[in-house]
Amino acid sequence: MQLSGTVTSGLGRAHVFMAQSHYQEQFKTVLGSGAWPGTLNVDILDENISTYRELRILAGLEEGETSANIESIRIAGFERDGTSFGGATAFPASISSDEKNWIECAILIPDLTRHTKTAEVISSAFLREILPCSDDEMVTLRLG
């Protein structure tokens, strides 16, 4: 399975969640190490939305049928000091800006998200620097 889209800036709030030690411990299962404290947002191309929707179905966020057999890893939510931090589903993947050099990552779909056409990508590395990529540049995600 492959998805393409353009890099976009988010709201800049992911680092609050990504820095939580409870999440970081679970990201080690997904990435082999902790995750960079932020996400790379990728606006999925219109022609790939139905494929991305299959991931949302597998994550339990949308109703529907899917025949996709993609590995997913559950990220458990938790509560800390009266604040609830929701769960998510992570899909191991790799990302490239040139389709030659691939970096291990995961598409993270939080249980509570407004994004229906934007993939949030996590990695052990700062993807904007290592790929490299900037807003409005095309990247490709490969799953499975």
KOLMARMAR-678688 format. One record per residue (C-alpha): x, y, z; residue in one letter. Coordinates in steps of 0.001 Angstrom, whole numbers, padded with zeros to 6 digits, always signed. Each point is the difference from the previous one (the first is absolute). Layout:
BEGIN
XYZA/...
This chain:
BEGIN
+000000+000000+000000M/+001314+003422-000909Q/-001226+003531+000747L/+001258+003295-001366S/-000655+003502+001189G/+001411+003419+000726T/+001706+001084+003181V/-001955+002560+001985T/+000442+001809+003287S/-002192-001096+002870G/-001175+001949+003021L/+003273-000571+001831G/-001624-001869+002882R/+001175-003559-000706A/+003151+000442+002084H/-002130+000238+003173V/-001300-003506-000649F/+003094-001462-001626M/+002213+000942+002955A/-002073-002041+002484Q/+002106-002860+001369S/-002996-002376-000108H/-000255+000492-003774Y/+003770-000020-000540Q/+000304-003439+001608E/-002651-001350-002378Q/+001579+001681-003039F/+003103-002126+000657K/-002114-003023-000975T/-001011+001708-003247V/+003256+001710-000981L/+002668-001927+001894G/+000790+003151+001989S/-001753+003057+001316G/-001631+002428-002417A/+001031+003515-000901W/-002266+002259+002112P/-002238+001143-002837G/-001770-001257-003095T/+000367+000651-003703L/-003405+000776-001489N/-000624-001284-003522V/-003115+001096-001898D/-000936-003132-001934I/-000592+000434-003736L/-003639-000321-001085D/+000776-003143-002007E/+001353-001671+003191N/-002819+000982+002386I/-001840-003312-000393S/+003204-001828+000950T/+000517+002268+003019Y/-003643-000572+000945R/+000803-003732+000259E/+002512+000836+002745L/-002654+002060+001784R/-002382-002986-000237I/+002675-002305+001442L/+000548+002540+002804A/-003731-000093+000762G/-000652+003647-000890L/-002210-000648-003018E/-002633-002537-000896E/+000577-002165-003020G/+001587-003078-001451E/+003655-000437-000807T/+002027-002856-001368S/+003267+001690+000965A/+002311-002252+001980N/+002235+002646+001542I/+001860-000376+003299E/-001265+002307+002713S/+001176+000554+003543I/-002301+001321+002682R/+001272+002952+002035I/-001817+000056+003341A/-001286+003229+001462G/+000467+000977+003626F/-000897+002587+002594E/+002490+002240+001784R/-000821+002622+002630D/-003656+000031-001001G/+000788+000450-003697T/-000998-002716-002434S/+002374-000898-002836F/-001786-002048-002642G/+001107-003123-001778G/+001005-000387-003627A/+000739-002562-002676T/+003458-000082-001566A/+000697-001473-003433F/+003705-000750-000607P/+001150+001517-003279A/+002874+001656-001777S/+000108+003473-001534I/+001944+001534-002863S/+000209+003353-001748S/+001783-001455-003050D/-001261-003646-000031E/+003642-001146+000197K/+000937+000610+003621N/-002505-001335+002554W/-000213+000802+003710I/-001845-002194+002495E/-003047+001675+001491C/-003611-000668+000926A/-003316+001579-000840I/-001628+000856+003305L/-003785+000312+000053I/-001173+001347+003368P/-003371-001171+001289D/-001028+003640+000280L/+001022+001877-003125T/-001497+002516-002379R/+002263-001173-002805H/-001821-002068-002624T/+002331+000757-002913K/+003236+000737+001845T/+002378-002720+001174A/+002011+000679+003145E/+003394-001644-000422V/+002348-000834+002870I/+003632-001033-000202S/+003070-000265+002188S/+001522+002745-002143A/-001027+003595-000734F/-001481-000755-003427L/+000019+003565-001343R/+003775-000037+000393E/+000948-003588-000860I/-002160-000440-003137L/+000280+003068-000485P/-003396+001565-000689C/-001919+003239+000415S/-003632+001060-000189D/-001673-000705-003362D/+002619-002598-001012E/-001105-003486-001034M/+000830-003081+002079V/-000928-003650-000350T/-000926-002385+002793L/+000380-003757-000466R/-001816-002471+002273L/+000085-003779+000187G/
